[in-house]
């Protein structure tokens, strides 16, 4: 099958997109991709094709690439946007550059726009091998997906079934010129070592190793889809019947999770935590077992990157780092007819007749008491215990004071004096 036919087949679901953006580095892969799409657009109705070049400023040789990319785009009649980014060095310069690059891409994608990148089959094989050596699980071994969401659009890799050799043949047949990144020769980078040392050696013994590894990645993607579907089924039961949904926090019931095998528990939790925290490594799962098996009256915590899981009774809750931060001090509420914004803690509104006097929002410090109809004055801690409010939420729960008297607790109408109710919209995840 020709390259044109393969591109049309892969990109068929997105023929109605608003625009196709090509991530154009000036290298072989993106040069072939851009040229092939422009040639295809001459014969087929395609969305407008644009190019974007991200200049990282990390090496002197790269200073000439924007001009090269502009010349190529001018010859092809494609609009090019050149974006200069600042890479903030971290533990991995490669990762920092990638993050900066994709932030630039995401910022320019409009609704239903497509970003097309030039990763090919050899890249897929390299990614699988790299992740295998790092001990990745099924999700990691699925390597790069053909498509995924990016900002308000989609990232699509239409060349994942095309080898680098095929791209080189296309480029030579069409007289294309491209730039070579000098950093690709630096073997201190793990991916370069795999690309230049390991994979060529494997190809001497197994000539089709790249195809085989890419096929394995496809099998892993299928396996991950099945695991995701299983996780969704398991989580559907554990996410039902949520008390205190006004906390705007994800939570799971423990009883349905305990009925699962340990492997299914971990699978469900990985799926549930995706997008919230980095997946725990194998040694870290002991934290989940401690949380799961603790006494019902205990308050264990499982710390993860980005937040932590806490237990309240027979339910576990995800608390992002923002929720774990302390909230500000007292906040005056001079006009209770206007919604009150609480620093770092959502917003409040008062329903019903407000109390007469100076109104102020405070948070628990300990020892608070309030008058409860028919019960006299009661310790707030005991009242919150009776209401079953999770311990982790009590320090953020807004308290309404009128002239130094506690008169209402947010979202607990049974703890409200007079004819008013304090409605709290908690900060979300």
One Martini backbone bead per residue (centre of mass of N, CA, C, O) as a GRO file, in nm:
protein
  429
    1UNK     BB    1   0.097   0.036   0.022
    2UNK     BB    2   0.078   0.350  -0.001
    3UNK     BB    3   0.127   0.634   0.169
    4UNK     BB    4  -0.135   0.774   0.090
    5UNK     BB    5  -0.327   0.540   0.171
    6UNK     BB    6  -0.244   0.526   0.468
    7UNK     BB    7  -0.322   0.810   0.545
    8UNK     BB    8  -0.620   0.797   0.468
    9UNK     BB    9  -0.693   0.566   0.660
   10UNK     BB   10  -0.607   0.695   0.934
   11UNK     BB   11  -0.757   0.996   0.872
   12UNK     BB   12  -1.063   0.951   0.818
   13UNK     BB   13  -1.200   1.045   1.101
   14UNK     BB   14  -1.063   1.364   1.030
   15UNK     BB   15  -1.180   1.508   0.766
   16UNK     BB   16  -1.370   1.724   0.950
   17UNK     BB   17  -1.169   1.907   1.041
   18UNK     BB   18  -1.056   2.227   1.080
   19UNK     BB   19  -0.744   2.131   1.121
   20UNK     BB   20  -0.403   2.057   1.011
   21UNK     BB   21  -0.127   2.003   1.215
   22UNK     BB   22   0.224   2.013   1.171
   23UNK     BB   23   0.493   1.884   1.331
   24UNK     BB   24   0.778   2.085   1.233
   25UNK     BB   25   1.126   2.018   1.249
   26UNK     BB   26   1.281   1.920   0.959
   27UNK     BB   27   1.286   1.636   0.953
   28UNK     BB   28   1.218   1.353   0.801
   29UNK     BB   29   0.933   1.281   0.907
   30UNK     BB   30   0.791   1.567   0.879
   31UNK     BB   31   0.862   1.612   0.582
   32UNK     BB   32   0.706   1.376   0.465
   33UNK     BB   33   0.432   1.437   0.585
   34UNK     BB   34   0.389   1.716   0.461
   35UNK     BB   35   0.427   1.643   0.164
   36UNK     BB   36   0.207   1.420   0.145
   37UNK     BB   37  -0.035   1.600   0.227
   38UNK     BB   38  -0.013   1.811   0.005
   39UNK     BB   39  -0.040   1.610  -0.229
   40UNK     BB   40  -0.315   1.499  -0.136
   41UNK     BB   41  -0.473   1.779  -0.146
   42UNK     BB   42  -0.470   1.792  -0.464
   43UNK     BB   43  -0.690   1.525  -0.476
   44UNK     BB   44  -0.817   1.590  -0.192
   45UNK     BB   45  -1.042   1.656   0.061
   46UNK     BB   46  -0.902   1.869   0.301
   47UNK     BB   47  -0.798   2.016   0.546
   48UNK     BB   48  -0.625   2.255   0.655
   49UNK     BB   49  -0.272   2.307   0.622
   50UNK     BB   50  -0.037   2.324   0.886
   51UNK     BB   51   0.253   2.464   1.056
   52UNK     BB   52   0.479   2.378   1.338
   53UNK     BB   53   0.763   2.535   1.501
   54UNK     BB   54   0.985   2.439   1.761
   55UNK     BB   55   1.208   2.644   1.952
   56UNK     BB   56   1.440   2.567   2.213
   57UNK     BB   57   1.749   2.668   2.235
   58UNK     BB   58   1.981   2.418   2.292
   59UNK     BB   59   2.128   2.465   2.003
   60UNK     BB   60   2.302   2.600   1.749
   61UNK     BB   61   2.191   2.437   1.503
   62UNK     BB   62   1.882   2.523   1.552
   63UNK     BB   63   1.892   2.822   1.438
   64UNK     BB   64   1.848   2.718   1.125
   65UNK     BB   65   1.563   2.572   1.113
   66UNK     BB   66   1.344   2.788   1.067
   67UNK     BB   67   1.440   2.867   0.783
   68UNK     BB   68   1.409   2.593   0.655
   69UNK     BB   69   1.105   2.558   0.716
   70UNK     BB   70   1.015   2.807   0.559
   71UNK     BB   71   1.110   2.714   0.280
   72UNK     BB   72   0.941   2.460   0.260
   73UNK     BB   73   0.662   2.597   0.300
   74UNK     BB   74   0.678   2.790   0.063
   75UNK     BB   75   0.693   2.566  -0.158
   76UNK     BB   76   0.410   2.431  -0.048
   77UNK     BB   77   0.201   2.646   0.066
   78UNK     BB   78   0.252   2.671   0.389
   79UNK     BB   79   0.166   2.762   0.691
   80UNK     BB   80   0.393   2.905   0.938
   81UNK     BB   81   0.469   2.847   1.285
   82UNK     BB   82   0.692   3.006   1.512
   83UNK     BB   83   0.808   2.872   1.827
   84UNK     BB   84   0.938   3.000   2.126
   85UNK     BB   85   1.099   2.829   2.392
   86UNK     BB   86   1.139   2.753   2.741
   87UNK     BB   87   1.362   2.542   2.898
   88UNK     BB   88   1.331   2.366   3.200
   89UNK     BB   89   1.543   2.220   3.379
   90UNK     BB   90   1.585   1.878   3.485
   91UNK     BB   91   1.624   1.551   3.514
   92UNK     BB   92   1.510   1.584   3.206
   93UNK     BB   93   1.569   1.735   2.911
   94UNK     BB   94   1.384   1.582   2.722
   95UNK     BB   95   1.122   1.622   2.885
   96UNK     BB   96   1.125   1.929   2.899
   97UNK     BB   97   1.110   1.973   2.591
   98UNK     BB   98   0.850   1.819   2.545
   99UNK     BB   99   0.666   1.984   2.729
  100UNK     BB  100   0.709   2.254   2.582
  101UNK     BB  101   0.609   2.160   2.306
  102UNK     BB  102   0.316   2.065   2.390
  103UNK     BB  103   0.225   2.334   2.499
  104UNK     BB  104   0.241   2.479   2.228
  105UNK     BB  105   0.043   2.302   2.079
  106UNK     BB  106  -0.206   2.327   2.269
  107UNK     BB  107  -0.235   2.646   2.241
  108UNK     BB  108  -0.318   2.612   1.909
  109UNK     BB  109  -0.559   2.435   1.947
  110UNK     BB  110  -0.857   2.393   1.829
  111UNK     BB  111  -1.154   2.299   1.770
  112UNK     BB  112  -1.096   1.994   1.614
  113UNK     BB  113  -0.810   1.982   1.594
  114UNK     BB  114  -0.501   1.864   1.439
  115UNK     BB  115  -0.212   1.682   1.543
  116UNK     BB  116   0.075   1.597   1.349
  117UNK     BB  117   0.302   1.331   1.376
  118UNK     BB  118   0.622   1.142   1.280
  119UNK     BB  119   0.601   0.882   1.407
  120UNK     BB  120   0.729   0.556   1.376
  121UNK     BB  121   0.792   0.223   1.390
  122UNK     BB  122   1.076   0.254   1.517
  123UNK     BB  123   0.981   0.430   1.750
  124UNK     BB  124   0.792   0.221   1.874
  125UNK     BB  125   1.008   0.007   1.933
  126UNK     BB  126   1.182   0.188   2.113
  127UNK     BB  127   0.967   0.248   2.326
  128UNK     BB  128   0.916  -0.039   2.417
  129UNK     BB  129   1.207  -0.107   2.503
  130UNK     BB  130   1.244   0.121   2.705
  131UNK     BB  131   1.003   0.036   2.892
  132UNK     BB  132   1.088  -0.252   2.949
  133UNK     BB  133   1.362  -0.166   3.097
  134UNK     BB  134   1.171  -0.004   3.320
  135UNK     BB  135   0.917  -0.192   3.400
  136UNK     BB  136   0.663  -0.181   3.254
  137UNK     BB  137   0.347  -0.210   3.187
  138UNK     BB  138   0.092  -0.240   2.980
  139UNK     BB  139   0.057   0.061   2.921
  140UNK     BB  140   0.356   0.115   2.847
  141UNK     BB  141   0.373  -0.121   2.621
  142UNK     BB  142   0.173   0.031   2.422
  143UNK     BB  143   0.289   0.295   2.391
  144UNK     BB  144   0.194   0.463   2.111
  145UNK     BB  145  -0.074   0.611   2.013
  146UNK     BB  146  -0.243   0.715   1.743
  147UNK     BB  147  -0.454   0.850   1.951
  148UNK     BB  148  -0.519   1.165   2.130
  149UNK     BB  149  -0.580   1.393   2.346
  150UNK     BB  150  -0.545   1.765   2.286
  151UNK     BB  151  -0.693   1.958   2.442
  152UNK     BB  152  -0.943   2.044   2.197
  153UNK     BB  153  -0.808   1.808   2.046
  154UNK     BB  154  -0.582   1.605   1.841
  155UNK     BB  155  -0.347   1.341   1.847
  156UNK     BB  156  -0.169   1.219   1.554
  157UNK     BB  157  -0.009   0.904   1.426
  158UNK     BB  158   0.018   0.810   1.085
  159UNK     BB  159   0.328   0.644   1.091
  160UNK     BB  160   0.335   0.372   1.273
  161UNK     BB  161   0.332   0.175   0.994
  162UNK     BB  162   0.612   0.315   0.922
  163UNK     BB  163   0.921   0.311   0.813
  164UNK     BB  164   1.217   0.467   0.785
  165UNK     BB  165   1.295   0.351   0.510
  166UNK     BB  166   1.039   0.453   0.365
  167UNK     BB  167   1.092   0.752   0.416
  168UNK     BB  168   1.361   0.768   0.268
  169UNK     BB  169   1.255   0.681  -0.008
  170UNK     BB  170   1.058   0.914  -0.042
  171UNK     BB  171   1.258   1.149  -0.016
  172UNK     BB  172   1.439   1.072  -0.257
  173UNK     BB  173   1.214   1.053  -0.481
  174UNK     BB  174   1.138   1.382  -0.400
  175UNK     BB  175   1.385   1.564  -0.318
  176UNK     BB  176   1.435   1.586  -0.012
  177UNK     BB  177   1.508   1.802   0.263
  178UNK     BB  178   1.689   1.772   0.578
  179UNK     BB  179   1.744   1.768   0.913
  180UNK     BB  180   2.001   1.712   1.163
  181UNK     BB  181   2.031   1.602   1.487
  182UNK     BB  182   2.310   1.595   1.681
  183UNK     BB  183   2.184   1.461   1.946
  184UNK     BB  184   2.131   1.170   1.812
  185UNK     BB  185   2.453   1.086   1.872
  186UNK     BB  186   2.410   1.081   2.181
  187UNK     BB  187   2.464   0.805   2.401
  188UNK     BB  188   2.362   0.918   2.682
  189UNK     BB  189   2.103   0.868   2.553
  190UNK     BB  190   1.896   0.608   2.569
  191UNK     BB  191   1.756   0.621   2.292
  192UNK     BB  192   2.015   0.638   2.124
  193UNK     BB  193   2.132   0.370   2.214
  194UNK     BB  194   1.906   0.197   2.103
  195UNK     BB  195   1.910   0.303   1.806
  196UNK     BB  196   2.244   0.260   1.755
  197UNK     BB  197   2.302  -0.025   1.916
  198UNK     BB  198   2.066  -0.230   1.972
  199UNK     BB  199   1.880  -0.257   1.721
  200UNK     BB  200   2.098  -0.333   1.509
  201UNK     BB  201   2.176  -0.595   1.654
  202UNK     BB  202   1.896  -0.729   1.643
  203UNK     BB  203   1.871  -0.718   1.327
  204UNK     BB  204   2.090  -0.931   1.268
  205UNK     BB  205   1.903  -1.164   1.392
  206UNK     BB  206   1.621  -0.980   1.360
  207UNK     BB  207   1.506  -0.812   1.091
  208UNK     BB  208   1.189  -0.775   1.224
  209UNK     BB  209   1.191  -0.630   1.506
  210UNK     BB  210   1.021  -0.370   1.469
  211UNK     BB  211   0.758  -0.510   1.388
  212UNK     BB  212   0.732  -0.690   1.637
  213UNK     BB  213   0.727  -0.465   1.853
  214UNK     BB  214   0.485  -0.312   1.736
  215UNK     BB  215   0.291  -0.551   1.765
  216UNK     BB  216   0.313  -0.574   2.069
  217UNK     BB  217   0.199  -0.294   2.129
  218UNK     BB  218  -0.080  -0.361   2.011
  219UNK     BB  219  -0.144  -0.589   2.211
  220UNK     BB  220  -0.122  -0.408   2.464
  221UNK     BB  221  -0.352  -0.218   2.386
  222UNK     BB  222  -0.570  -0.433   2.396
  223UNK     BB  223  -0.522  -0.520   2.689
  224UNK     BB  224  -0.576  -0.238   2.813
  225UNK     BB  225  -0.868  -0.214   2.723
  226UNK     BB  226  -0.967  -0.455   2.891
  227UNK     BB  227  -0.875  -0.342   3.167
  228UNK     BB  228  -1.049  -0.086   3.153
  229UNK     BB  229  -1.323  -0.227   3.135
  230UNK     BB  230  -1.296  -0.377   3.402
  231UNK     BB  231  -1.258  -0.126   3.580
  232UNK     BB  232  -1.531   0.008   3.518
  233UNK     BB  233  -1.701  -0.216   3.640
  234UNK     BB  234  -1.578  -0.208   3.929
  235UNK     BB  235  -1.627   0.105   3.980
  236UNK     BB  236  -1.934   0.131   3.954
  237UNK     BB  237  -1.988   0.008   4.237
  238UNK     BB  238  -1.785   0.188   4.416
  239UNK     BB  239  -1.933   0.479   4.319
  240UNK     BB  240  -2.178   0.434   4.467
  241UNK     BB  241  -2.336   0.593   4.707
  242UNK     BB  242  -2.263   0.903   4.774
  243UNK     BB  243  -2.150   1.076   5.027
  244UNK     BB  244  -2.073   1.397   5.025
  245UNK     BB  245  -2.077   1.529   4.724
  246UNK     BB  246  -2.007   1.836   4.808
  247UNK     BB  247  -1.685   1.789   4.812
  248UNK     BB  248  -1.567   1.724   4.523
  249UNK     BB  249  -1.472   1.411   4.563
  250UNK     BB  250  -1.325   1.130   4.508
  251UNK     BB  251  -1.475   0.796   4.563
  252UNK     BB  252  -1.468   0.474   4.748
  253UNK     BB  253  -1.588   0.173   4.814
  254UNK     BB  254  -1.464  -0.101   4.989
  255UNK     BB  255  -1.638  -0.357   4.966
  256UNK     BB  256  -1.616  -0.411   4.653
  257UNK     BB  257  -1.301  -0.428   4.653
  258UNK     BB  258  -1.265  -0.673   4.847
  259UNK     BB  259  -1.397  -0.883   4.633
  260UNK     BB  260  -1.141  -0.857   4.493
  261UNK     BB  261  -0.868  -0.915   4.364
  262UNK     BB  262  -0.565  -0.776   4.388
  263UNK     BB  263  -0.534  -0.726   4.082
  264UNK     BB  264  -0.812  -0.577   4.047
  265UNK     BB  265  -0.760  -0.354   4.243
  266UNK     BB  266  -0.516  -0.231   4.098
  267UNK     BB  267  -0.656  -0.182   3.829
  268UNK     BB  268  -0.877   0.010   3.932
  269UNK     BB  269  -0.686   0.220   4.063
  270UNK     BB  270  -0.525   0.299   3.819
  271UNK     BB  271  -0.766   0.408   3.662
  272UNK     BB  272  -0.867   0.615   3.881
  273UNK     BB  273  -0.575   0.770   3.902
  274UNK     BB  274  -0.577   0.861   3.632
  275UNK     BB  275  -0.481   1.205   3.622
  276UNK     BB  276  -0.396   1.235   3.943
  277UNK     BB  277  -0.158   1.016   3.948
  278UNK     BB  278   0.104   0.842   3.977
  279UNK     BB  279   0.186   0.537   3.934
  280UNK     BB  280   0.246   0.292   4.127
  281UNK     BB  281   0.470   0.097   4.239
  282UNK     BB  282   0.507  -0.213   4.361
  283UNK     BB  283   0.618  -0.121   4.652
  284UNK     BB  284   0.364   0.091   4.705
  285UNK     BB  285   0.108  -0.104   4.759
  286UNK     BB  286   0.116  -0.123   5.071
  287UNK     BB  287  -0.053   0.133   5.123
  288UNK     BB  288  -0.323   0.010   5.034
  289UNK     BB  289  -0.339  -0.223   5.239
  290UNK     BB  290  -0.344  -0.043   5.489
  291UNK     BB  291  -0.598   0.112   5.415
  292UNK     BB  292  -0.794  -0.132   5.374
  293UNK     BB  293  -0.714  -0.287   5.672
  294UNK     BB  294  -0.808  -0.091   5.853
  295UNK     BB  295  -0.975   0.035   6.081
  296UNK     BB  296  -1.274   0.200   6.086
  297UNK     BB  297  -1.150   0.430   6.302
  298UNK     BB  298  -0.939   0.499   6.115
  299UNK     BB  299  -0.679   0.738   5.948
  300UNK     BB  300  -0.543   0.660   5.685
  301UNK     BB  301  -0.259   0.702   5.453
  302UNK     BB  302  -0.183   0.753   5.091
  303UNK     BB  303   0.093   0.858   4.940
  304UNK     BB  304   0.111   1.060   4.643
  305UNK     BB  305   0.147   1.199   4.351
  306UNK     BB  306  -0.063   1.490   4.408
  307UNK     BB  307  -0.149   1.322   4.675
  308UNK     BB  308  -0.416   1.146   4.865
  309UNK     BB  309  -0.534   0.876   5.047
  310UNK     BB  310  -0.834   0.854   5.240
  311UNK     BB  311  -1.005   0.739   5.529
  312UNK     BB  312  -1.372   0.695   5.585
  313UNK     BB  313  -1.444   0.433   5.704
  314UNK     BB  314  -1.587   0.274   5.404
  315UNK     BB  315  -1.401   0.504   5.261
  316UNK     BB  316  -1.226   0.645   4.985
  317UNK     BB  317  -1.019   0.940   4.926
  318UNK     BB  318  -0.932   1.200   4.704
  319UNK     BB  319  -0.652   1.428   4.777
  320UNK     BB  320  -0.533   1.692   4.670
  321UNK     BB  321  -0.298   1.918   4.741
  322UNK     BB  322  -0.499   2.159   4.762
  323UNK     BB  323  -0.665   2.025   4.997
  324UNK     BB  324  -0.413   2.004   5.203
  325UNK     BB  325  -0.416   2.285   5.233
  326UNK     BB  326  -0.441   2.558   5.399
  327UNK     BB  327  -0.657   2.791   5.521
  328UNK     BB  328  -0.779   3.073   5.585
  329UNK     BB  329  -0.902   3.291   5.777
  330UNK     BB  330  -1.109   3.502   5.858
  331UNK     BB  331  -1.429   3.608   5.699
  332UNK     BB  332  -1.603   3.862   5.606
  333UNK     BB  333  -1.985   3.927   5.579
  334UNK     BB  334  -2.152   4.204   5.500
  335UNK     BB  335  -2.319   4.058   5.241
  336UNK     BB  336  -2.536   3.782   5.231
  337UNK     BB  337  -2.655   3.832   4.928
  338UNK     BB  338  -2.359   3.764   4.858
  339UNK     BB  339  -2.134   3.583   4.732
  340UNK     BB  340  -1.866   3.404   4.886
  341UNK     BB  341  -1.520   3.417   4.861
  342UNK     BB  342  -1.283   3.173   4.940
  343UNK     BB  343  -0.968   3.133   5.014
  344UNK     BB  344  -0.907   2.826   4.878
  345UNK     BB  345  -1.256   2.748   4.936
  346UNK     BB  346  -1.450   2.858   4.747
  347UNK     BB  347  -1.807   2.902   4.811
  348UNK     BB  348  -2.082   3.116   4.938
  349UNK     BB  349  -2.426   3.082   5.053
  350UNK     BB  350  -2.736   3.231   5.163
  351UNK     BB  351  -3.028   3.082   5.291
  352UNK     BB  352  -3.252   3.290   5.382
  353UNK     BB  353  -3.256   3.434   5.686
  354UNK     BB  354  -3.043   3.637   5.816
  355UNK     BB  355  -2.866   3.720   6.062
  356UNK     BB  356  -2.830   3.956   6.318
  357UNK     BB  357  -2.515   4.090   6.243
  358UNK     BB  358  -2.191   3.994   6.258
  359UNK     BB  359  -2.038   3.835   5.987
  360UNK     BB  360  -1.845   3.520   5.993
  361UNK     BB  361  -1.582   3.319   5.869
  362UNK     BB  362  -1.475   3.003   5.994
  363UNK     BB  363  -1.251   2.770   6.151
  364UNK     BB  364  -1.136   2.512   6.301
  365UNK     BB  365  -0.964   2.483   6.642
  366UNK     BB  366  -1.133   2.404   6.884
  367UNK     BB  367  -1.407   2.400   7.115
  368UNK     BB  368  -1.668   2.419   6.975
  369UNK     BB  369  -1.997   2.564   7.006
  370UNK     BB  370  -2.363   2.496   6.984
  371UNK     BB  371  -2.690   2.565   6.926
  372UNK     BB  372  -2.952   2.320   6.952
  373UNK     BB  373  -3.248   2.230   6.879
  374UNK     BB  374  -3.357   2.062   7.172
  375UNK     BB  375  -3.028   2.035   7.301
  376UNK     BB  376  -2.861   2.272   7.314
  377UNK     BB  377  -2.538   2.273   7.398
  378UNK     BB  378  -2.278   2.166   7.164
  379UNK     BB  379  -2.028   1.991   7.053
  380UNK     BB  380  -1.896   1.997   6.743
  381UNK     BB  381  -1.746   1.732   6.726
  382UNK     BB  382  -1.995   1.555   6.793
  383UNK     BB  383  -2.175   1.654   6.560
  384UNK     BB  384  -1.985   1.556   6.331
  385UNK     BB  385  -1.990   1.262   6.411
  386UNK     BB  386  -2.296   1.221   6.375
  387UNK     BB  387  -2.281   1.314   6.061
  388UNK     BB  388  -2.008   1.181   5.929
  389UNK     BB  389  -1.778   1.366   5.886
  390UNK     BB  390  -1.497   1.378   5.750
  391UNK     BB  391  -1.202   1.455   5.890
  392UNK     BB  392  -1.061   1.602   5.641
  393UNK     BB  393  -1.309   1.829   5.618
  394UNK     BB  394  -1.324   2.001   5.888
  395UNK     BB  395  -1.102   2.227   5.830
  396UNK     BB  396  -1.293   2.341   5.568
  397UNK     BB  397  -1.546   2.396   5.718
  398UNK     BB  398  -1.769   2.631   5.721
  399UNK     BB  399  -1.830   2.890   5.969
  400UNK     BB  400  -2.101   3.066   6.115
  401UNK     BB  401  -2.083   3.390   6.251
  402UNK     BB  402  -2.265   3.578   6.514
  403UNK     BB  403  -2.142   3.760   6.733
  404UNK     BB  404  -1.952   3.502   6.829
  405UNK     BB  405  -2.169   3.294   6.715
  406UNK     BB  406  -2.252   2.979   6.635
  407UNK     BB  407  -2.504   2.919   6.359
  408UNK     BB  408  -2.343   2.758   6.115
  409UNK     BB  409  -2.301   2.473   5.897
  410UNK     BB  410  -2.193   2.369   5.619
  411UNK     BB  411  -2.421   2.147   5.463
  412UNK     BB  412  -2.580   2.136   5.765
  413UNK     BB  413  -2.900   2.190   5.843
  414UNK     BB  414  -2.902   2.070   6.144
  415UNK     BB  415  -2.664   2.309   6.175
  416UNK     BB  416  -2.900   2.553   6.226
  417UNK     BB  417  -2.989   2.864   6.308
  418UNK     BB  418  -3.290   2.933   6.234
  419UNK     BB  419  -3.368   3.038   5.872
  420UNK     BB  420  -3.086   2.922   5.770
  421UNK     BB  421  -2.849   2.834   5.501
  422UNK     BB  422  -2.528   2.691   5.433
  423UNK     BB  423  -2.373   2.710   5.112
  424UNK     BB  424  -2.118   2.497   4.980
  425UNK     BB  425  -1.860   2.532   4.729
  426UNK     BB  426  -1.630   2.329   4.673
  427UNK     BB  427  -1.333   2.256   4.577
  428UNK     BB  428  -1.209   2.108   4.316
  429UNK     BB  429  -0.999   1.888   4.124
   0.00000   0.00000   0.00000
